[in-house]
Amino acid sequence: MKKQVSVLAILAMLSVVGSAQAFDWFGGRLSIGGAYGRAKPELPYKYKDAYQDGEAWSVNAKYFINNDVSVVLSYADLEPYARGNRQDFYRFRPIVGSVRYNIFHHLPITPYITAGAGYSTNKREAPGTIAQKWSDLTLQGGVGFEFFLTEGMSIGAEALYHDFVRPGSVPLGVASLMGTANIYFGPGPSAKRDREEADKQKAESERASAEANAAKAAALAAQQQTLQAQQAAAQAQQGQQAAQAQVMQATTTAANAQEEAAAAKAKLEQMQNQSHQAQAELNAIKDMISRKDLNPIEFKTGSADLLVTSNATLDKVASVIKKYPDLKMRVEGHTDNVGAEEYNQQLSQKRADAVKNYLTGQGGLSSSQVTSVGMGKGGPIADNGSSAGRAKNRRVEFLTYIQ
């Protein structure tokens, strides 16, 4: 008992010099700790005074669900021994899960109650006897207190009673009193206070800003009312001027509309002339192909891959269209009637795309100026009944238009 009194005296001294922190925001925090003290057995009556208190220590991990309740997992080693014979002893090693309730969590010194259950591995040794070993259910209950030196560290004392249930025999009980020390992880009360202070300052700043904005809005409203009165006084005078301005505006608008219509007509005629001229030049290229002055636009058999012999002709087409940047050109791919309609459609589209890609790539035309469409076997210009006619129908047409 002298050692117990010494432990409590040391704890009391530390409590005086420590920097106390109220237990007011520990929900969600984790802590680990340990304890050291004495354990006294409460054995069956005939052994009640035969054993005295011995050393006891424990380690634990706690998780605080909120400020009031925490769950604890602990391991203890309790070793009471026979009076006058330390070789005759009991050793209890319980592992217990318990629930702890903090009574006054807002105070620096926080009393609590705890209760739980677990499993214990036990042993009893005495000179001249065979060591007894057994395991059994353990019930635990007790009280204690914590004193927070800082937000991350506390000391305290804890009194527990362990009831070691022994089926078919008298239960064994051990009372212990130990000093405790704990380390806490995660943000503590000061973090909460800082956050609350920041939120309070933010709310005050927002309120002041809102009041300033309200005052500013009131001043602006007064200015607007004054301006509205001035504007109402000036509206009568401006009415006649506005009517005159409307007449002048209508006259100007009509004149501008006539000019725009004339300009649009001239522009349309110009573009139509350009379209006719460009189409004539493309037709001239077509005639050169017919006279064999230029190579026709050809592809690999059954493919959309352009033959190199087509490059000169496509370059010439590109040089024509470059002269008319406001015109659009459509590339049409045509096939003969040999093969399935879907196949011819896809092939004609791929060939038209291949020509477009060449014109917008090597030919230097803008991709927005050239479109491509596959016509399939539609739109023949010769009889598909002969090989010569089918050869003429397998072609690429170039059509210019205005958009």
Stockholm file with secondary structure:
# STOCKHOLM 1.0

chainA/1-403         MKKQVSVLAILAMLSVVGSAQAFDWFGGRLSIGGAYGRAKPELPYKYKDAYQDGEAWSVNAKYFINNDVSVVLSYADLEPYARGNRQDFYRFRPIVGSVRYNIFHHLPITPYITAGAGYSTNKREAPGTIAQKWSDLTLQGGVGFEFFLTEGMSIGAEALYHDFVRPGSVPLGVASLMGTANIYFGPGPSAKRDREEADKQKAESERASAEANAAKAAALAAQQQTLQAQQAAAQAQQGQQAAQAQVMQATTTAANAQEEAAAAKAKLEQMQNQSHQAQAELNAIKDMISRKDLNPIEFKTGSADLLVTSNATLDKVASVIKKYPDLKMRVEGHTDNVGAEEYNQQLSQKRADAVKNYLTGQGGLSSSQVTSVGMGKGGPIADNGSSAGRAKNRRVEFLTYIQ
#=GR chainA/1-403 SS CHHHHHHHHHHHHHHHHSCCCCCCCCTTCEEEEEEEEEEEEECCGGGTTTEECEEEEEEEEEEESSSSEEEEEEEEEECCEETTEEEEEEEEEEEEEEEEEESCTTSSEEEEEEEEEEEEEEEEECTTSCCEEEEEEEEEEEEEEEEEEETTEEEEEEEEEEEECCTTSCCEEEEEEEEEEEEEESCCHHHHHHHHHHHHHHHHHHHHHHHHHHHHHHHHHHHHHHHHHHHHHHHHHHHHHHHHHHHHHHHHHHHHHHHHHHHHHHHHHHHHHHHHHHHHHHHHHHHHHHTTSSCCCCBCTTSCCBCGGGHHHHHHHHHHHHTCTTCEEEEEECCCSCSCHHHHHHHHHHHHHHHHHHHHTTTCCCTTTEEEEECTTCSCSSCTTSHHHHHHHSCEEEEEECC
#=GC SS_cons         CHHHHHHHHHHHHHHHHSCCCCCCCCTTCEEEEEEEEEEEEECCGGGTTTEECEEEEEEEEEEESSSSEEEEEEEEEECCEETTEEEEEEEEEEEEEEEEEESCTTSSEEEEEEEEEEEEEEEEECTTSCCEEEEEEEEEEEEEEEEEEETTEEEEEEEEEEEECCTTSCCEEEEEEEEEEEEEESCCHHHHHHHHHHHHHHHHHHHHHHHHHHHHHHHHHHHHHHHHHHHHHHHHHHHHHHHHHHHHHHHHHHHHHHHHHHHHHHHHHHHHHHHHHHHHHHHHHHHHHHTTSSCCCCBCTTSCCBCGGGHHHHHHHHHHHHTCTTCEEEEEECCCSCSCHHHHHHHHHHHHHHHHHHHHTTTCCCTTTEEEEECTTCSCSSCTTSHHHHHHHSCEEEEEECC
//
